[in-house]
């Protein structure tokens, strides 16, 4: 007796491929950080109108960020095909062509921009569009293939979500939003370089001038360590500026000491396993740090 497999829905398969182009896990973190900016920009509990604006802003930011990710997949399809981490992407495998992917990205960007302009405010739309250009063009096309400092300079685009969230609710960019920007900006290099350390052969094959390829393993580990020290100082700024209380301070100290210890261990005695653990901890670090800001805002605000 044979067991028949259920038929594959071609439409569903194509939709899954397009969805994969948006890099869902990355987008989730982007929207989460933007949401934190929205929450912190509103004193106390938000009104129903503000909740509606926040939902529209999350949708618009998600769409434009997804468009940037899809455009990135077009530009880097040949590079992605050479790397184990990205070889599965539909553009790298040739499952989706450049024209349909570009149309998909343009559609997402247009709809997302319209949502932000009409339902949130023009400032948020223009800042989000500028972030799209910064990531999809300046970082992907210009910086990434040219300089080992690509992730440092290009990290400005990745640090924009809380600024976008703050602008969505406040209609302006305050110093609090810039502090949140600085935290993510300084978090990005040690986070990404930890990944690059244990994926160095992939980057060498791809021809990208990532720091472990151009300057070696030991120098990159030192940079990861130094950046975690600087990041620790930046993560104290919300408390120093008065954005948060002792609850956030305790969480920030605990998380940053943990990140510094991972970087210290990585610097003293390298292994791919430890680099992978450091990369994973960096994700936990940022998620819990911003969650602590959120809890602090409502618990003691």
C-alpha positions in Angstrom: 0.0 0.0 0.0 1.5 3.3 -1.0 1.1 6.6 0.8 0.3 9.5 -1.5 1.8 12.9 -0.7 -0.5 15.9 -0.6 -0.3 18.1 -3.8 1.8 21.2 -3.5 0.0 24.4 -4.0 2.1 26.4 -6.6 0.6 29.7 -5.6 1.4 29.1 -1.9 4.9 28.1 -2.8 5.5 31.3 -4.8 4.0 33.3 -1.9 6.4 31.6 0.5 9.3 32.5 -1.8 8.3 36.2 -1.9 7.8 36.2 1.9 11.3 34.7 2.3 12.8 37.6 0.4 11.6 40.0 3.1 13.9 38.3 5.7 11.2 37.9 8.3 13.4 37.4 11.3 15.3 40.6 10.7 12.0 42.4 10.0 10.6 41.2 13.3 13.5 42.8 15.2 13.2 46.0 13.2 9.5 46.4 13.9 10.1 45.5 17.6 12.7 48.2 17.9 10.5 50.7 16.1 7.6 49.8 18.5 9.8 50.5 21.5 10.5 54.0 20.0 6.7 54.5 19.6 6.0 53.4 23.2 8.7 55.6 24.8 7.5 58.6 22.8 4.1 58.5 24.5 3.9 59.4 28.2 1.7 56.9 30.0 -0.8 54.7 28.3 -1.6 55.6 24.6 -5.0 56.6 23.5 -7.0 54.6 21.0 -6.0 57.0 18.3 -2.3 56.6 19.2 -2.7 52.8 19.1 -4.1 53.1 15.6 -1.2 55.3 14.5 1.3 52.9 16.0 -0.3 49.9 14.2 -0.2 51.8 10.9 3.4 52.8 11.5 4.4 49.2 12.3 2.7 48.1 9.0 4.3 50.8 7.0 7.8 50.2 8.4 7.4 46.4 7.9 6.5 46.9 4.3 9.3 49.3 3.4 11.9 47.2 5.4 10.7 44.1 3.5 11.1 46.0 0.2 14.7 46.9 1.2 15.4 43.3 2.1 14.0 42.0 -1.3 16.1 44.6 -3.2 19.1 43.5 -1.3 18.4 39.9 -2.4 18.5 41.1 -6.1 21.9 42.9 -5.7 23.5 40.1 -3.7 22.1 37.0 -5.5 25.5 35.9 -6.8 27.1 36.5 -3.5 24.3 34.7 -1.7 24.7 31.7 -3.9 28.3 31.2 -2.7 27.4 31.3 1.0 25.9 28.4 3.0 24.0 30.9 5.1 22.2 32.5 2.2 22.3 30.0 -0.7 18.7 28.9 0.0 17.2 32.3 -0.9 14.9 32.2 -3.9 16.9 34.8 -5.8 20.2 32.9 -5.2 18.6 29.6 -6.4 17.1 31.3 -9.5 13.5 30.5 -8.4 12.6 34.2 -8.6 13.8 36.5 -11.4 15.1 40.0 -11.0 12.1 41.6 -12.7 9.5 40.0 -10.5 11.6 40.6 -7.4 12.1 44.2 -8.3 8.4 44.6 -8.9 7.6 43.0 -5.6 10.1 45.3 -3.8 8.7 48.4 -5.5 5.2 47.5 -4.6 6.0 46.9 -1.0 7.9 50.2 -0.8 5.1 52.2 -2.5 2.3 50.7 -0.3 4.4 51.1 2.9 5.3 54.7 2.0 1.6 55.5 1.3 0.6 54.0 4.6 3.1 56.1 6.5 2.4 59.3 4.6 -1.4 59.1 4.9 -1.9 57.4 8.2 1.1 58.4 10.2 3.0 61.6 9.1 5.2 62.7 6.3 8.3 62.9 8.5 8.1 59.2 9.3 7.6 58.4 5.6 10.6 60.3 4.5 12.9 59.0 7.3 11.8 55.4 6.4 12.4 56.0 2.7 15.8 57.4 3.5 16.5 54.3 5.6 15.5 52.2 2.5 18.0 54.1 0.4 20.7 53.9 3.0 20.4 50.1 3.3 19.5 49.0 -0.2 21.7 51.4 -2.1 24.4 53.0 0.0 25.2 50.0 2.2 24.4 47.1 -0.2 25.7 48.6 -3.5 28.5 50.9 -2.4 29.9 50.1 1.1 29.6 46.4 1.5 31.8 45.4 -1.4 34.3 48.2 -0.9 35.3 48.5 2.7 35.7 46.3 5.8 34.1 49.1 7.7 30.9 48.5 5.8 29.0 47.2 8.7 30.1 50.2 10.9 29.0 52.9 8.4 26.0 50.9 7.1 24.9 50.2 10.6 23.3 53.7 10.6 20.5 52.3 8.5 19.9 49.4 10.9 19.9 51.7 13.9 17.0 53.8 12.5 13.9 51.8 13.6 13.5 53.4 17.1 13.9 56.8 15.4 11.2 56.0 13.0 9.0 54.8 15.8 9.6 58.0 17.8 8.9 60.2 14.8 5.7 58.3 14.1 4.2 59.2 17.5 5.9 62.5 18.3 6.1 64.0 14.9 9.8 64.9 15.5 13.1 63.3 16.4 14.1 64.0 20.0 17.3 63.3 21.8 15.8 60.2 23.4 15.4 58.7 19.9 19.0 59.5 19.1 20.1 57.7 22.2 18.3 54.6 21.1 19.8 55.0 17.6 23.3 55.2 19.2 22.7 51.9 21.1 21.8 49.9 18.0 24.5 51.6 16.0 27.2 50.5 18.5 25.6 47.1 19.0 25.7 46.2 15.2 29.5 45.8 14.7 30.2 43.3 17.5 26.9 41.5 16.6 27.8 41.1 12.9 31.5 40.5 13.4 30.8 37.6 15.7 28.8 36.1 12.9 31.6 36.9 10.3 34.2 35.2 12.5 32.7 31.7 12.2 31.4 32.4 8.6 34.8 33.7 7.4 35.3 31.1 4.7 31.9 32.0 3.2 32.8 35.7 3.1 36.2 34.8 1.6 34.6 32.8 -1.2 32.1 35.6 -1.8 34.8 38.2 -2.2 33.3 40.6 0.4 35.9 42.5 2.4 34.6 41.6 5.8 36.9 42.5 8.7 38.0 38.8 9.5 38.9 38.4 5.8 40.9 41.7 5.5 42.4 42.0 9.0 42.3 38.5 10.4 40.6 36.7 13.2 42.6 38.2 16.1 42.1 41.8 15.1 38.4 41.2 14.6 38.1 39.6 18.1 39.8 42.7 19.6 37.3 45.0 17.8 34.4 42.9 19.1 35.7 43.3 22.6 36.3 47.0 22.4 32.9 47.7 20.9 31.2 45.9 23.7 32.9 48.2 26.2 31.7 51.2 24.3 28.3 49.7 23.9 28.1 49.3 27.7 28.6 53.0 28.2 26.0 53.9 25.6 23.4 51.6 27.2 23.7 53.6 30.4 22.5 56.8 28.6 18.8 56.1 28.9 19.2 56.1 32.7 21.6 59.0 32.8 19.3 61.1 30.6 16.2 60.3 32.7 14.4 58.1 30.1 14.4 55.2 32.5 14.8 54.2 36.1 16.8 51.7 38.1 14.8 48.8 36.7 16.3 49.4 33.2 19.7 50.2 34.7 19.9 46.8 36.4 18.9 45.0 33.2 21.3 47.0 31.1 24.2 46.3 33.4 23.5 42.6 33.6 23.0 42.2 29.8 26.1 44.3 28.9 28.3 42.5 31.4 27.2 39.3 29.8 28.0 40.6 26.3 31.4 41.9 27.5 32.2 38.5 29.0 31.3 36.7 25.8 33.6 39.1 23.9 36.4 38.6 26.5 36.2 34.8 26.2 36.1 35.1 22.5 39.2 37.3 22.5 41.2 35.1 24.9 40.4 31.7 23.5 38.7 31.6 20.1 36.4 28.8 18.7 33.7 28.8 16.2 31.3 27.5 18.8 32.0 30.5 21.1 31.7 32.9 18.2 28.3 31.4 17.4 27.3 31.7 21.1 28.4 35.4 21.1 26.3 36.1 18.0 23.3 34.5 19.5 23.8 36.3 22.8 23.9 39.6 21.0 20.4 39.0 19.7 19.2 38.2 23.2 21.0 41.3 24.5 19.3 43.7 22.2 15.8 42.1 22.5 15.9 42.0 26.3 17.5 45.5 26.5 14.6 47.1 24.6 12.1 44.9 26.5 13.5 46.3 29.7 13.0 49.8 28.4 9.4 48.9 27.6 8.7 47.3 31.0 10.4 50.2 32.8 8.3 52.7 30.9 5.0 51.2 32.2 6.1 49.8 35.5 7.8 52.9 36.9 7.0 55.6 34.4 
